[in-house]
Amino acid sequence: MAFNGTPNLKGRATGSKNRASKQLKEVLSIVTDDLIESIDLSSLNDSDKIKLLIGLLPYLTAKQNYHEVVKTQNSTNWIDDYSEEDLQKLLSNV
């Protein structure tokens, strides 16, 4: 089956939206919202809450560039400096 129309040699215009991607993002947003609402945070222990927070932060903050990532990787993991009691106190203030 050959294409009989006039081909668009320039492709899609810059900045135009992909409808399929937009629809997929909307569906994923609804599913994600429902999933987040179903999580019972009171049933999680403090370390699981912190792991959840650390897992979500990359999606809430701007992406780091290469130099920031290298600097971060060379520093120590700050969360290891706190005891379980310190983390509980920190979370109780949130």
Backbone as numpy.savetxt, mean C-alpha at the origin, in Angstrom:
# Nx Ny Nz CAx CAy CAz Cx Cy Cz
-9.08 -12.53 -39.82 -9.93 -11.38 -39.82 -9.03 -10.15 -39.82
-9.02 -9.43 -40.87 -8.15 -8.27 -41.04 -8.84 -7.01 -40.53
-8.03 -6.04 -40.09 -8.55 -4.75 -39.67 -8.80 -3.91 -40.91
-10.02 -3.43 -41.07 -10.39 -2.69 -42.28 -10.47 -1.18 -42.06
-10.31 -0.70 -40.81 -10.40 0.72 -40.53 -9.08 1.43 -40.77
-9.06 2.70 -40.41 -7.84 3.48 -40.51 -7.03 3.28 -39.23
-5.79 2.83 -39.36 -5.00 2.59 -38.14 -4.59 3.91 -37.48
-4.56 3.91 -36.16 -4.11 5.07 -35.39 -2.62 4.86 -35.10
-1.79 5.46 -35.91 -0.35 5.24 -35.79 0.27 5.96 -34.60
-0.44 6.92 -34.05 0.09 7.67 -32.91 -0.24 7.00 -31.58
-1.15 6.05 -31.57 -1.54 5.38 -30.34 -2.50 6.21 -29.53
-2.70 5.81 -28.32 -3.63 6.51 -27.43 -3.04 7.85 -27.02
-3.88 8.85 -26.89 -3.43 10.18 -26.53 -2.81 10.18 -25.13
-1.83 11.03 -24.92 -1.17 11.14 -23.62 -2.18 11.57 -22.56
-2.17 10.86 -21.45 -3.05 11.20 -20.35 -4.43 10.58 -20.42
-4.74 9.88 -21.50 -6.06 9.26 -21.60 -6.12 8.07 -20.65
-7.30 7.82 -20.14 -7.49 6.78 -19.14 -7.81 5.44 -19.78
-7.29 4.38 -19.21 -7.59 3.03 -19.63 -8.84 2.60 -18.86
-9.95 2.39 -19.56 -11.21 2.09 -18.89 -11.16 0.79 -18.11
-10.50 -0.21 -18.64 -10.43 -1.50 -17.94 -9.67 -1.36 -16.62
-8.58 -0.62 -16.63 -7.80 -0.42 -15.41 -8.61 0.36 -14.38
-9.36 1.35 -14.85 -10.18 2.16 -13.94 -11.25 1.29 -13.28
-11.89 0.43 -14.05 -12.92 -0.45 -13.50 -12.31 -1.44 -12.51
-11.14 -1.98 -12.85 -10.48 -2.92 -11.96 -10.11 -2.25 -10.64
-9.60 -1.02 -10.70 -9.25 -0.30 -9.48 -10.48 -0.06 -8.61
-11.61 0.25 -9.23 -12.84 0.48 -8.47 -13.28 -0.80 -7.76
-13.23 -1.93 -8.46 -13.63 -3.20 -7.86 -12.67 -3.58 -6.73
-11.38 -3.43 -6.97 -10.40 -3.74 -5.93 -10.55 -2.83 -4.72
-10.91 -1.59 -4.95 -11.13 -0.66 -3.85 -12.30 -1.10 -2.98
-13.38 -1.55 -3.61 -14.55 -2.02 -2.86 -14.20 -3.27 -2.05
-13.51 -4.22 -2.69 -13.13 -5.46 -2.01 -12.18 -5.16 -0.85
-11.23 -4.28 -1.07 -10.26 -3.92 -0.04 -10.95 -3.24 1.14
-11.86 -2.32 0.84 -12.59 -1.64 1.91 -13.37 -2.64 2.77
-14.05 -3.57 2.11 -14.80 -4.58 2.85 -13.88 -5.46 3.70
-12.74 -5.82 3.15 -11.79 -6.65 3.88 -11.24 -5.92 5.10
-10.89 -4.66 4.93 -10.35 -3.88 6.05 -11.40 -3.72 7.15
-12.65 -3.49 6.76 -13.71 -3.35 7.75 -13.97 -4.65 8.51
-13.65 -5.78 7.90 -13.90 -7.07 8.55 -12.81 -7.47 9.54
-11.68 -6.78 9.55 -10.59 -7.11 10.46 -10.93 -6.61 11.87
-10.88 -7.52 12.83 -11.13 -7.17 14.23 -9.80 -6.81 14.88
-9.51 -5.52 14.95 -8.22 -5.09 15.49 -8.05 -5.44 16.95
-9.14 -5.53 17.69 -9.03 -5.85 19.11 -8.55 -7.29 19.33
-8.68 -8.14 18.32 -8.22 -9.52 18.48 -6.74 -9.69 18.16
-6.11 -8.64 17.64 -4.68 -8.71 17.31 -3.84 -8.32 18.51
-2.69 -8.99 18.66 -1.77 -8.57 19.72 -0.97 -7.37 19.21
-0.20 -6.77 20.08 0.50 -5.53 19.73 1.48 -5.69 18.57
2.21 -6.79 18.57 3.18 -6.98 17.49 2.48 -7.17 16.14
1.31 -7.84 16.15 0.56 -8.00 14.90 0.00 -6.67 14.41
-0.41 -5.81 15.35 -0.89 -4.47 14.97 0.22 -3.66 14.31
1.41 -3.77 14.88 2.55 -3.03 14.32 2.92 -3.59 12.95
2.89 -4.91 12.80 3.18 -5.51 11.50 2.15 -5.06 10.46
0.89 -4.98 10.85 -0.16 -4.51 9.95 0.10 -3.07 9.55
0.45 -2.24 10.52 0.74 -0.84 10.25 1.93 -0.70 9.29
2.98 -1.46 9.55 4.17 -1.40 8.69 3.83 -1.88 7.28
2.97 -2.89 7.19 2.56 -3.38 5.87 1.72 -2.38 5.09
0.93 -1.58 5.80 0.06 -0.61 5.12 0.75 0.72 4.81
1.76 1.08 5.57 2.42 2.36 5.38 2.91 2.63 3.96
3.49 1.66 3.27 3.95 1.95 1.90 2.83 2.40 0.96
1.60 2.02 1.27 0.49 2.40 0.42 -0.11 3.74 0.83
0.31 4.25 1.98 -0.21 5.52 2.47 0.78 6.66 2.32
2.03 6.33 2.08 3.07 7.35 1.98 3.67 7.33 0.58
4.39 8.40 0.26 5.04 8.51 -1.06 6.17 7.49 -1.17
6.43 7.04 -2.37 7.52 6.10 -2.61 8.85 6.81 -2.39
9.81 6.07 -1.84 11.14 6.61 -1.62 11.98 6.46 -2.89
12.91 7.38 -3.09 13.82 7.20 -4.22 14.99 6.32 -3.78
15.86 5.99 -4.70 16.94 5.03 -4.45 17.83 5.46 -3.29
18.20 6.73 -3.22 19.11 7.19 -2.17 18.48 7.09 -0.79
17.20 7.34 -0.68 16.52 7.21 0.60 16.45 5.74 1.02
16.24 4.84 0.08 16.17 3.41 0.38 17.52 2.92 0.87
18.61 3.30 0.23 19.95 2.87 0.64 20.24 3.38 2.04
19.89 4.63 2.32 20.11 5.20 3.65 19.32 4.42 4.70
18.08 4.08 4.39 17.23 3.34 5.32 17.78 1.94 5.56
18.27 1.28 4.53 18.78 -0.07 4.67 20.05 -0.11 5.51
20.82 0.98 5.51 22.05 1.02 6.28 21.82 1.34 7.76
20.63 1.82 8.10 20.33 2.12 9.50 19.76 0.89 10.18
19.76 0.91 11.52 19.24 -0.23 12.27 17.71 -0.20 12.26
17.12 -1.33 12.54 15.67 -1.43 12.59 15.21 -0.85 13.93
14.57 0.30 13.92 14.20 1.02 15.13 13.24 0.25 16.02
12.40 -0.57 15.44 11.39 -1.26 16.24 12.02 -2.31 17.15
13.18 -2.81 16.78 13.86 -3.81 17.62 14.40 -3.21 18.91
14.50 -1.88 18.96 15.01 -1.21 20.16 13.97 -1.14 21.27
12.71 -1.47 20.97 11.63 -1.36 21.95 11.23 -2.74 22.48
10.91 -2.78 23.77 10.42 -4.02 24.36 8.92 -4.14 24.08
8.37 -5.30 24.37 6.93 -5.52 24.19 6.13 -4.55 25.06
6.62 -4.28 26.28 5.93 -3.35 27.18 5.92 -1.93 26.60
7.07 -1.52 26.04 7.15 -0.19 25.44 6.18 -0.07 24.27
6.09 -1.12 23.47 5.18 -1.10 22.33 3.72 -1.05 22.79
3.40 -1.76 23.87 2.04 -1.72 24.41 1.69 -0.32 24.89
2.62 0.33 25.56 2.39 1.70 26.03 2.18 2.64 24.84
3.00 2.47 23.83 2.90 3.29 22.63 1.55 3.11 21.96
1.10 1.87 21.83 -0.18 1.60 21.17 -1.37 2.04 22.03
-1.23 2.02 23.33 -2.35 2.43 24.18 -2.60 3.93 24.07
-1.61 4.68 23.64 -1.75 6.13 23.46 -2.34 6.49 22.11
-2.49 5.52 21.23 -2.98 5.80 19.88 -4.48 5.84 19.84
